[in-house]
Amino acid sequence: MVNFGAAAVPSATVIMVLDHYAVPRLFRLSRSLKHVPSVSDAGTVNVAAIVAMLPAIVIGTIGAGTINWFGHHYWFLPGPLSWVSAGAVYLIGMTLIARSPRALQLAGFSKQAAASPTARSARIEDLATLATEG
């Protein structure tokens, strides 16, 4: 369980940081964080994030020798390798999603975030940046 957490939690954090800071600049898909959506307004699923978590968890758990029947192999630094793989696979996934006309839906944007004028821009919009601007 510890190895799973050591792979999953930091990998999810890497994905969230990339989604907030890199994806708007690279792909012009900016998720506004001005409002927290209700459960009914939340996006269904961020396809690229789910796909990116799968190899990250496999690398972090199998690479640490967690699964006995798989063998007692220990890969050099399985934790950081899982985090890097999560980021790389996420950016590749977002590259593919950004070209789709359904990009906001596939990226799991909430209804408010998709309706925001900054959704298809490079502008990063959260409470901290809004406080410094105004």
DSSP file (Angstrom, degrees, kcal/mol; ACC not computed):
  #  RESIDUE AA STRUCTURE BP1 BP2  ACC     N-H-->O    O-->H-N    N-H-->O    O-->H-N    TCO  KAPPA ALPHA  PHI   PSI    X-CA   Y-CA   Z-CA
    1    1 A M     >        0   0    0      0, 0.0     4,-2.4     0, 0.0     5,-0.2   0.000 360.0 360.0 360.0 -36.6    0.0    0.0    0.0
    2    2 A V  H  >  +     0   0    0      1,-0.2     4,-2.4     2,-0.2     5,-0.2   0.918 360.0  47.9 -64.9 -43.1    2.9    2.4    0.8
    3    3 A N  H  > S+     0   0    0      2,-0.2     4,-1.2     1,-0.2    -1,-0.2   0.873 110.0  53.2 -66.3 -36.2    4.4    1.9   -2.7
    4    4 A F  H  > S+     0   0    0      1,-0.2     4,-3.3     2,-0.2     3,-0.5   0.943 112.2  44.7 -61.4 -47.6    1.1    2.4   -4.3
    5    5 A G  H  X S+     0   0    0     -4,-2.4     4,-1.7     1,-0.2    -2,-0.2   0.869 108.9  56.5 -64.4 -37.2    0.7    5.7   -2.5
    6    6 A A  H  < S+     0   0    0     -4,-2.4    -1,-0.2    -5,-0.2    -2,-0.2   0.748 117.6  35.6 -67.5 -22.7    4.3    6.7   -3.2
    7    7 A A  H  X S+     0   0    0     -4,-1.2     4,-1.3    -3,-0.5    -2,-0.2   0.863 121.2  43.2 -92.4 -46.1    3.5    6.3   -6.9
    8    8 A A  H  X S+     0   0    0     -4,-3.3     4,-2.5    -5,-0.2     5,-0.2   0.925 110.9  48.4 -73.2 -47.8   -0.1    7.5   -7.1
    9    9 A V  H  X S+     0   0    0     -4,-1.7     4,-1.9    -5,-0.2    -1,-0.1   0.951 116.5  39.9 -66.1 -51.4   -0.2   10.6   -5.0
   10   10 A P  H  > S+     0   0    0      0, 0.0     4,-2.5     0, 0.0    -1,-0.2   0.868 114.9  54.8 -65.5 -32.8    2.9   12.4   -6.4
   11   11 A S  H  X S+     0   0    0     -4,-1.3     4,-2.2     2,-0.2    -2,-0.2   0.919 108.4  48.0 -65.0 -42.3    1.9   11.3   -9.9
   12   12 A A  H  X S+     0   0    0     -4,-2.5     4,-2.3     2,-0.2    -1,-0.2   0.881 111.1  51.9 -63.8 -37.3   -1.5   12.9   -9.5
   13   13 A T  H  X S+     0   0    0     -4,-1.9     4,-2.6     2,-0.2    -2,-0.2   0.913 107.6  51.4 -65.4 -42.3    0.1   16.0   -8.2
   14   14 A V  H  X S+     0   0    0     -4,-2.5     4,-2.5     1,-0.2    -2,-0.2   0.921 110.8  49.2 -58.9 -44.1    2.4   16.2  -11.2
   15   15 A I  H  X S+     0   0    0     -4,-2.2     4,-2.5     1,-0.2    -2,-0.2   0.911 111.4  48.7 -62.9 -43.1   -0.6   15.9  -13.5
   16   16 A M  H  X S+     0   0    0     -4,-2.3     4,-1.9     2,-0.2    -2,-0.2   0.899 111.8  48.7 -65.9 -40.2   -2.5   18.6  -11.7
   17   17 A V  H  X>S+     0   0    0     -4,-2.6     4,-2.7     2,-0.2     5,-0.6   0.927 113.5  46.7 -65.3 -44.6    0.5   21.0  -11.8
   18   18 A L  I  X>S+     0   0    0     -4,-2.5     5,-2.8    -5,-0.2     4,-1.3   0.904 111.2  53.0 -62.5 -40.7    1.0   20.4  -15.5
   19   19 A D  I  <5S+     0   0    0     -4,-2.5    12,-0.4    -5,-0.2    -1,-0.2   0.873 115.8  39.5 -62.7 -36.8   -2.7   20.8  -16.1
   20   20 A H  I  <5S+     0   0    0     -4,-1.9    -2,-0.2    -5,-0.2    -1,-0.2   0.879 132.1  18.5 -82.8 -38.0   -2.7   24.2  -14.4
   21   21 A Y  I  X5S+     0   0    0     -4,-2.7     4,-0.5    -5,-0.2    -3,-0.2   0.819 129.7  32.6-106.5 -36.7    0.6   25.7  -15.5
   22   22 A A  I  X<S+     0   0    0     -4,-1.3     4,-2.7    -5,-0.6     5,-0.3   0.885 108.4  60.0 -92.5 -42.2    1.8   23.9  -18.7
   23   23 A V  H  >XS+     0   0    0     -5,-2.8     4,-3.0     1,-0.2     6,-0.7   0.892 104.1  50.7 -59.7 -43.2   -1.3   22.9  -20.5
   24   24 A P  H  >5S+     0   0    0      0, 0.0     4,-1.2     0, 0.0    -1,-0.2   0.923 115.8  42.6 -60.2 -40.5   -2.6   26.4  -21.0
   25   25 A R  H  <5S+     0   0    0     -4,-0.5    -2,-0.2     2,-0.2    -3,-0.1   0.880 123.7  35.9 -72.6 -37.5    0.7   27.6  -22.4
   26   26 A L  H  <5S+     0   0    0     -4,-2.7    -3,-0.2     3,-0.1    -1,-0.1   0.860 135.8  15.7 -84.2 -37.8    1.3   24.6  -24.6
   27   27 A F  H  <5S-     0   0    0     -4,-3.0    -2,-0.2    -5,-0.3    -4,-0.1   0.404  92.7-119.8-123.0  -0.1   -2.2   23.7  -25.8
   28   28 A R  S  <<S+     0   0    0     -4,-1.2     2,-0.5    -5,-0.6    94,-0.2   0.904  70.4 130.4  56.5  44.5   -4.4   26.8  -25.0
   29   29 A L        -     0   0    0     -6,-0.7     2,-0.6    91,-0.2    91,-0.2  -0.919  33.8-178.9-125.3 102.3   -6.7   24.8  -22.8
   30   30 A S        -     0   0    0     89,-1.7     2,-0.8    88,-0.5   -10,-0.1  -0.911  18.5-151.4-114.2 119.9   -7.1   26.7  -19.5
   31   31 A R        -     0   0    0     -2,-0.6    94,-0.2   -12,-0.4     2,-0.2  -0.785  20.8-136.4 -89.7 109.3   -9.2   25.3  -16.7
   32   32 A S        -     0   0    0     -2,-0.8     3,-0.2    81,-0.2    94,-0.2  -0.458  16.9-169.6 -67.5 132.9  -10.6   28.2  -14.7
   33   33 A L        +     0   0    0     92,-2.8    94,-0.4    -2,-0.2    93,-0.1   0.034  56.8 106.9-111.0  24.5  -10.3   27.7  -10.9
   34   34 A K  S    S+     0   0    0     91,-0.2     2,-0.4    92,-0.2    -1,-0.1   0.846  84.3  33.8 -69.1 -33.8  -12.4   30.7   -9.9
   35   35 A H  S    S-     0   0    0     -3,-0.2    -1,-0.1    91,-0.0    78,-0.1  -0.957  74.9-134.2-126.7 141.3  -15.4   28.5   -8.9
   36   36 A V        -     0   0    0     -2,-0.4    -3,-0.1    -3,-0.1     2,-0.0  -0.845  34.8-131.1 -89.5 120.3  -15.5   25.0   -7.4
   37   37 A P        -     0   0    0      0, 0.0     2,-0.1     0, 0.0     5,-0.1  -0.353  14.4-116.7 -73.3 151.9  -18.1   23.1   -9.4
   38   38 A S    >>  -     0   0    0      1,-0.1     4,-1.2    -2,-0.0     3,-0.5  -0.323  36.1-100.2 -73.2 169.3  -20.9   21.1   -7.8
   39   39 A V  T 34 S+     0   0    0      1,-0.2     3,-0.4     2,-0.2    -1,-0.1   0.887 124.7  51.5 -60.6 -39.5  -20.9   17.4   -8.3
   40   40 A S  T 34 S+     0   0    0      1,-0.2    -1,-0.2     0, 0.0     0, 0.0   0.765 113.9  44.0 -71.4 -23.8  -23.6   17.7  -11.0
   41   41 A D  T <4 S+     0   0    0     -3,-0.5    70,-2.3    69,-0.1    -1,-0.2   0.561  90.1 109.3 -94.7 -10.5  -21.6   20.4  -12.9
   42   42 A A  S  < S-     0   0    0     -4,-1.2    67,-0.1    -3,-0.4    68,-0.1  -0.244  77.9 -99.2 -66.8 154.2  -18.2   18.6  -12.6
   43   43 A G        -     0   0    0     65,-0.6    67,-0.2     1,-0.1     3,-0.1  -0.305  27.9-123.6 -68.2 158.5  -16.7   17.1  -15.7
   44   44 A T  S    S-     0   0    0      1,-0.3     2,-0.3    65,-0.2    -1,-0.1   0.991  74.4 -29.5 -70.8 -61.6  -17.0   13.4  -16.3
   45   45 A V        -     0   0    0     60,-0.4     2,-1.0    64,-0.1    63,-0.4  -0.977  45.4-126.7-159.9 142.8  -13.4   12.3  -16.6
   46   46 A N     >  -     0   0    0     -2,-0.3     4,-2.1    61,-0.2     3,-0.3  -0.827  27.6-165.0 -91.7 100.6  -10.0   13.7  -17.7
   47   47 A V  H  > S+     0   0    0     59,-2.3     4,-2.5    -2,-1.0     5,-0.2   0.893  84.0  51.0 -57.7 -45.7   -9.1   10.9  -20.1
   48   48 A A  H  > S+     0   0    0     58,-0.4     4,-2.1     1,-0.2    -1,-0.2   0.868 109.6  51.1 -63.1 -36.5   -5.4   11.9  -20.4
   49   49 A A  H  > S+     0   0    0     -3,-0.3     4,-1.7     2,-0.2    -1,-0.2   0.909 110.8  47.4 -68.7 -41.8   -5.0   12.0  -16.6
   50   50 A I  H  X S+     0   0    0     -4,-2.1     4,-1.2     1,-0.2    -2,-0.2   0.935 113.7  47.7 -64.0 -45.5   -6.5    8.5  -16.1
   51   51 A V  H  < S+     0   0    0     -4,-2.5     3,-0.3     1,-0.2    -1,-0.2   0.882 111.5  51.6 -63.3 -37.8   -4.4    7.1  -18.9
   52   52 A A  H  X S+     0   0    0     -4,-2.1     4,-1.1     1,-0.2    -1,-0.2   0.813 104.7  56.7 -69.9 -30.5   -1.3    8.7  -17.4
   53   53 A M  H  X S+     0   0    0     -4,-1.7     4,-2.5     1,-0.2     5,-0.2   0.815  95.3  67.0 -71.1 -29.7   -1.9    7.3  -14.0
   54   54 A L  H  X S+     0   0    0     -4,-1.2     4,-2.1    -3,-0.3     5,-0.2   0.958 105.7  36.8 -61.7 -55.6   -1.9    3.7  -15.2
   55   55 A P  H  > S+     0   0    0      0, 0.0     4,-2.9     0, 0.0     5,-0.2   0.861 115.1  57.8 -66.2 -30.5    1.8    3.4  -16.2
   56   56 A A  H  X S+     0   0    0     -4,-1.1     4,-2.4     2,-0.2    -2,-0.2   0.926 109.4  43.6 -62.7 -43.6    2.8    5.6  -13.3
   57   57 A I  H  X S+     0   0    0     -4,-2.5     4,-2.1     2,-0.2     5,-0.4   0.896 114.1  50.6 -69.1 -39.5    1.2    3.2  -10.8
   58   58 A V  H  X>S+     0   0    0     -4,-2.1     4,-2.1    -5,-0.2     5,-0.7   0.939 113.5  45.1 -63.0 -46.3    2.6    0.1  -12.6
   59   59 A I  H  X5S+     0   0    0     -4,-2.9     4,-1.2     1,-0.2    -2,-0.2   0.920 115.0  48.5 -63.2 -43.8    6.1    1.6  -12.5
   60   60 A G  H  <5S+     0   0    0     -4,-2.4     4,-0.2    -5,-0.2    -1,-0.2   0.814 121.2  33.0 -69.3 -31.1    5.8    2.7   -8.9
   61   61 A T  H  <>S+     0   0    0     -4,-2.1     5,-2.1    -5,-0.1     3,-0.4   0.915 125.0  37.5 -92.7 -51.4    4.5   -0.6   -7.6
   62   62 A I  H ><5S+     0   0    0     -4,-2.1     3,-1.7    -5,-0.4    -3,-0.2   0.903 115.3  56.3 -66.8 -39.3    6.1   -3.3   -9.7
   63   63 A G  T 3<<S+     0   0    0     -4,-1.2    12,-3.0    -5,-0.7    -1,-0.2   0.752 104.2  53.4 -64.8 -23.9    9.4   -1.3   -9.9
   64   64 A A  T 3 5S-     0   0    0     -3,-0.4    -1,-0.3    -4,-0.2    -2,-0.2   0.399 117.8-112.1 -90.4   3.1    9.6   -1.3   -6.1
   65   65 A G  T < 5S+     0   0    0     -3,-1.7    -3,-0.2     8,-0.2    -2,-0.1   0.761  72.4 139.7  75.6  24.9    9.2   -5.1   -5.9
   66   66 A T      < +     0   0    0     -5,-2.1     2,-0.9     1,-0.1    -4,-0.2   0.855  53.6  67.9 -70.4 -36.9    5.8   -4.9   -4.3
   67   67 A I    >>  -     0   0    0     -6,-0.3     3,-1.2     1,-0.2     4,-0.6  -0.756  67.0-166.2 -94.1 105.8    4.2   -7.7   -6.3
   68   68 A N  G >4 S+     0   0    0     -2,-0.9     3,-1.2     1,-0.3    -1,-0.2   0.869  84.0  54.5 -61.3 -42.4    5.8  -10.9   -5.2
   69   69 A W  G 34 S+     0   0    0      1,-0.3    -1,-0.3     2,-0.0     3,-0.1   0.664 101.7  61.3 -70.4 -13.4    4.6  -13.2   -7.9
   70   70 A F  G <4 S-     0   0    0     -3,-1.2    -1,-0.3     1,-0.3    -2,-0.2   0.675 119.9 -94.3 -83.1 -17.9    6.0  -10.8  -10.5
   71   71 A G    <<  -     0   0    0     -3,-1.2     2,-0.6    -4,-0.6    -1,-0.3  -0.455  32.6 -83.7 121.8 163.5    9.5  -11.2   -9.3
   72   72 A H  S    S+     0   0    0     -2,-0.2     2,-0.4    -3,-0.1    -4,-0.1  -0.365  70.4 145.9-100.2  54.3   11.8   -9.5   -6.8
   73   73 A H        -     0   0    0     -2,-0.6     2,-0.5   -11,-0.2    -8,-0.2  -0.735  31.5-162.9 -91.9 137.7   13.0   -6.9   -9.2
   74   74 A Y        -     0   0    0     -2,-0.4     2,-0.3   -10,-0.1   -10,-0.2  -0.974   8.3-152.0-121.5 118.1   13.8   -3.4   -8.0
   75   75 A W        -     0   0    0    -12,-3.0     2,-0.3    -2,-0.5     6,-0.1  -0.640  35.8 -93.1 -86.3 145.7   14.0   -0.7  -10.6
   76   76 A F  S    S-     0   0    0     -2,-0.3     5,-0.1     1,-0.2    -1,-0.1  -0.423 101.4 -14.2 -60.9 119.8   16.3    2.3   -9.8
   77   77 A L  S  > S+     0   0    0     -2,-0.3     4,-2.0     1,-0.1    -1,-0.2   0.940  71.9 179.9  52.0  63.8   14.1    5.0   -8.2
   78   78 A P  H  > S+     0   0    0      0, 0.0     4,-2.0     0, 0.0     5,-0.1   0.837  74.8  58.1 -64.2 -31.7   10.7    3.6   -9.1
   79   79 A G  H  > S+     0   0    0      2,-0.2     4,-1.9     1,-0.2     3,-0.3   0.990 110.9  38.1 -62.0 -61.5    8.9    6.6   -7.3
   80   80 A P  H  > S+     0   0    0      0, 0.0     4,-2.4     0, 0.0     5,-0.2   0.845 114.7  56.6 -60.3 -32.6   10.5    9.4   -9.4
   81   81 A L  H  X S+     0   0    0     -4,-2.0     4,-2.3     1,-0.2    -2,-0.2   0.896 106.9  49.5 -64.2 -37.5   10.3    7.3  -12.5
   82   82 A S  H  X S+     0   0    0     -4,-2.0     4,-2.1    -3,-0.3    -1,-0.2   0.882 110.4  50.3 -68.1 -36.8    6.6    6.9  -12.0
   83   83 A W  H  X S+     0   0    0     -4,-1.9     4,-2.0     2,-0.2    -2,-0.2   0.921 111.8  47.0 -67.2 -43.2    6.2   10.7  -11.5
   84   84 A V  H  X S+     0   0    0     -4,-2.4     4,-2.6     1,-0.2     5,-0.2   0.906 111.5  51.3 -64.8 -41.4    8.1   11.4  -14.7
   85   85 A S  H  X S+     0   0    0     -4,-2.3     4,-2.8     1,-0.2     5,-0.3   0.896 107.5  53.5 -64.3 -38.3    6.1    8.9  -16.7
   86   86 A A  H  X S+     0   0    0     -4,-2.1     4,-2.2     1,-0.2    -1,-0.2   0.931 111.9  44.9 -60.6 -45.5    2.8   10.4  -15.4
   87   87 A G  H  X S+     0   0    0     -4,-2.0     4,-2.3     2,-0.2    -2,-0.2   0.917 115.1  46.8 -65.1 -43.7    3.9   13.8  -16.6
   88   88 A A  H  X S+     0   0    0     -4,-2.6     4,-2.1     2,-0.2    -2,-0.2   0.936 114.8  45.1 -66.0 -46.9    5.1   12.6  -20.0
   89   89 A V  H  X S+     0   0    0     -4,-2.8     4,-2.6    -5,-0.2    -1,-0.2   0.880 112.4  53.5 -66.0 -36.8    2.1   10.4  -20.7
   90   90 A Y  H  X S+     0   0    0     -4,-2.2     4,-2.7    -5,-0.3    -2,-0.2   0.931 109.5  46.9 -63.5 -45.1   -0.2   13.3  -19.6
   91   91 A L  H  X S+     0   0    0     -4,-2.3     4,-1.8     2,-0.2    -1,-0.2   0.879 112.6  49.8 -66.2 -36.2    1.4   15.8  -21.9
   92   92 A I  H  X S+     0   0    0     -4,-2.1     4,-1.7     2,-0.2    -1,-0.2   0.927 112.2  48.5 -64.9 -44.0    1.2   13.3  -24.8
   93   93 A G  H  X S+     0   0    0     -4,-2.6     4,-2.6     1,-0.2    -2,-0.2   0.904 110.9  49.6 -61.7 -42.3   -2.4   12.6  -24.1
   94   94 A M  H  X S+     0   0    0     -4,-2.7     4,-2.7     1,-0.2    -1,-0.2   0.824 105.0  58.8 -68.4 -30.0   -3.2   16.4  -23.9
   95   95 A T  H  X S+     0   0    0     -4,-1.8     4,-0.6    -5,-0.2    -1,-0.2   0.922 111.9  40.8 -61.3 -43.1   -1.4   16.8  -27.2
   96   96 A L  H >< S+     0   0    0     -4,-1.7     3,-0.6     1,-0.2     4,-0.3   0.901 117.2  47.7 -71.6 -41.7   -3.9   14.4  -28.8
   97   97 A I  H >< S+     0   0    0     -4,-2.6     3,-2.0     1,-0.2    -2,-0.2   0.886 101.4  64.2 -67.5 -39.4   -6.9   15.7  -26.9
   98   98 A A  H 3< S+     0   0    0     -4,-2.7    -1,-0.2     1,-0.3    -2,-0.2   0.755  98.3  56.1 -60.0 -25.1   -6.2   19.4  -27.7
   99   99 A R  T << S+     0   0    0     -4,-0.6    -1,-0.3    -3,-0.6    -2,-0.2   0.619  90.5  93.5 -81.3 -13.1   -6.7   18.7  -31.4
  100  100 A S  S X  S-     0   0    0     -3,-2.0     3,-1.3    -4,-0.3     4,-0.1  -0.523  77.0-134.0 -82.9 145.4  -10.2   17.4  -30.9
  101  101 A P  T 3  S+     0   0    0      0, 0.0     3,-0.3     0, 0.0    -1,-0.1   0.731 111.5  54.1 -66.7 -19.4  -13.3   19.5  -31.2
  102  102 A R  T 3> S+     0   0    0      1,-0.2     4,-2.7     2,-0.1     5,-0.3  -0.016  72.5 126.7 -98.6  28.2  -14.4   17.8  -28.0
  103  103 A A  H <>  +     0   0    0     -3,-1.3     4,-2.0     1,-0.2    -1,-0.2   0.879  69.7  50.3 -56.9 -43.9  -11.2   18.8  -26.2
  104  104 A L  H  4>S+     0   0    0     -3,-0.3     5,-2.5     1,-0.2    -1,-0.2   0.888 113.5  45.9 -65.6 -38.0  -12.8   20.4  -23.2
  105  105 A Q  H >45S+     0   0    0     -3,-0.2     3,-1.4     3,-0.2   -60,-0.4   0.924 113.6  48.2 -69.2 -44.5  -15.1   17.4  -22.6
  106  106 A L  H 3<5S+     0   0    0     -4,-2.7   -59,-2.3     1,-0.3   -58,-0.4   0.796 108.8  54.9 -67.4 -27.9  -12.3   14.9  -23.0
  107  107 A A  T 3<5S-     0   0    0     -4,-2.0    -1,-0.3    -5,-0.3   -61,-0.2   0.437 116.3-115.9 -84.8   0.6  -10.1   16.9  -20.6
  108  108 A G  T < 5 +     0   0    0     -3,-1.4   -65,-0.6   -63,-0.4    -3,-0.2   0.798  48.4 175.2  74.7  29.7  -12.9   16.7  -18.0
  109  109 A F      < -     0   0    0     -5,-2.5   -65,-0.2    -6,-0.2    -1,-0.2  -0.436  29.8-121.7 -67.4 140.7  -13.7   20.5  -17.8
  110  110 A S     >  -     0   0    0    -67,-0.2     4,-2.6    -2,-0.1   -68,-0.2  -0.275  30.2-102.1 -71.6 168.9  -16.6   21.4  -15.6
  111  111 A K  H  > S+     0   0    0    -70,-2.3     4,-1.7     1,-0.2     5,-0.1   0.908 124.0  47.5 -61.3 -41.4  -19.5   23.2  -17.1
  112  112 A Q  H  > S+     0   0    0    -71,-0.2     4,-1.0     2,-0.2    -1,-0.2   0.921 112.6  48.1 -66.7 -43.0  -18.3   26.5  -15.6
  113  113 A A  H  4 S+     0   0    0      1,-0.2     3,-0.4     2,-0.2   -81,-0.2   0.893 112.4  48.9 -65.6 -39.2  -14.7   26.0  -16.7
  114  114 A A  H  < S+     0   0    0     -4,-2.6    -1,-0.2     1,-0.2    -2,-0.2   0.829 112.0  49.5 -68.9 -31.1  -15.8   25.1  -20.3
  115  115 A A  H  < S+     0   0    0     -4,-1.7    -1,-0.2    -5,-0.2    -2,-0.2   0.621  87.8 108.0 -82.2 -13.0  -18.1   28.2  -20.4
  116  116 A S  S >< S-     0   0    0     -4,-1.0     3,-1.8    -3,-0.4     4,-0.3  -0.362  76.0-129.4 -65.4 141.6  -15.3   30.5  -19.2
  117  117 A P  T 3  S+     0   0    0      0, 0.0     3,-0.4     0, 0.0    -1,-0.1   0.702 108.8  58.0 -65.0 -16.8  -13.9   32.8  -21.9
  118  118 A T  T >  S+     0   0    0      1,-0.2     3,-1.5    -5,-0.1   -88,-0.5   0.448  76.1  97.7 -90.4   0.5  -10.4   31.7  -20.9
  119  119 A A  T <  S+     0   0    0     -3,-1.8   -89,-1.7     1,-0.3    -1,-0.2   0.861  91.5  36.6 -59.4 -38.0  -11.2   28.0  -21.6
  120  120 A R  T 3  S+     0   0    0     -3,-0.4    -1,-0.3    -4,-0.3     2,-0.3  -0.297 109.4  83.8-108.9  46.7   -9.5   28.1  -25.0
  121  121 A S  S <  S-     0   0    0     -3,-1.5   -94,-0.1     2,-0.2    -3,-0.1  -0.832  82.5-116.4-137.6 175.8   -6.7   30.5  -24.1
  122  122 A A  S    S+     0   0    0     -2,-0.3     2,-0.3   -94,-0.2   -93,-0.1   0.352  75.0 118.9 -94.3   4.3   -3.3   30.5  -22.6
  123  123 A R        -     0   0    0     -5,-0.2     2,-0.6   -99,-0.1    -2,-0.2  -0.558  58.5-142.3 -77.6 130.9   -4.4   32.5  -19.6
  124  124 A I        -     0   0    0     -2,-0.3     2,-0.6   -94,-0.1   -92,-0.1  -0.835  20.9-170.1 -93.4 122.4   -4.1   30.9  -16.2
  125  125 A E        +     0   0    0     -2,-0.6   -92,-2.8   -94,-0.2     2,-0.3  -0.930  24.8 126.8-124.7 110.5   -7.0   31.8  -14.0
  126  126 A D     >  -     0   0    0     -2,-0.6     4,-2.2   -94,-0.2     5,-0.2  -0.884  69.9 -90.6-145.6 178.0   -7.2   31.0  -10.3
  127  127 A L  H  > S+     0   0    0    -94,-0.4     4,-1.9    -2,-0.3     5,-0.1   0.856 121.7  53.1 -65.4 -34.7   -7.8   33.0   -7.1
  128  128 A A  H  > S+     0   0    0      2,-0.2     4,-1.5     1,-0.2    -1,-0.2   0.927 111.6  43.7 -67.7 -44.5   -4.1   33.8   -6.6
  129  129 A T  H  > S+     0   0    0      1,-0.2     4,-1.3     2,-0.2    -2,-0.2   0.871 113.4  51.9 -70.2 -34.5   -3.6   35.3  -10.1
  130  130 A L  H  X S+     0   0    0     -4,-2.2     4,-1.7     1,-0.2    -1,-0.2   0.875 107.4  53.3 -67.2 -35.9   -6.9   37.2   -9.9
  131  131 A A  H  < S+     0   0    0     -4,-1.9    -1,-0.2     1,-0.2    -2,-0.2   0.860 110.4  46.5 -67.7 -35.0   -5.9   38.7   -6.5
  132  132 A T  H  < S+     0   0    0     -4,-1.5    -1,-0.2     1,-0.2    -2,-0.2   0.745 112.8  50.7 -79.7 -21.9   -2.6   40.0   -7.9
  133  133 A E  H  <        0   0    0     -4,-1.3    -2,-0.2    -5,-0.1    -1,-0.2   0.829 360.0 360.0 -81.7 -32.7   -4.2   41.4  -11.0
  134  134 A G     <        0   0    0     -4,-1.7    -2,-0.2    -5,-0.1    -3,-0.1   0.457 360.0 360.0-121.8 360.0   -6.9   43.4   -9.4
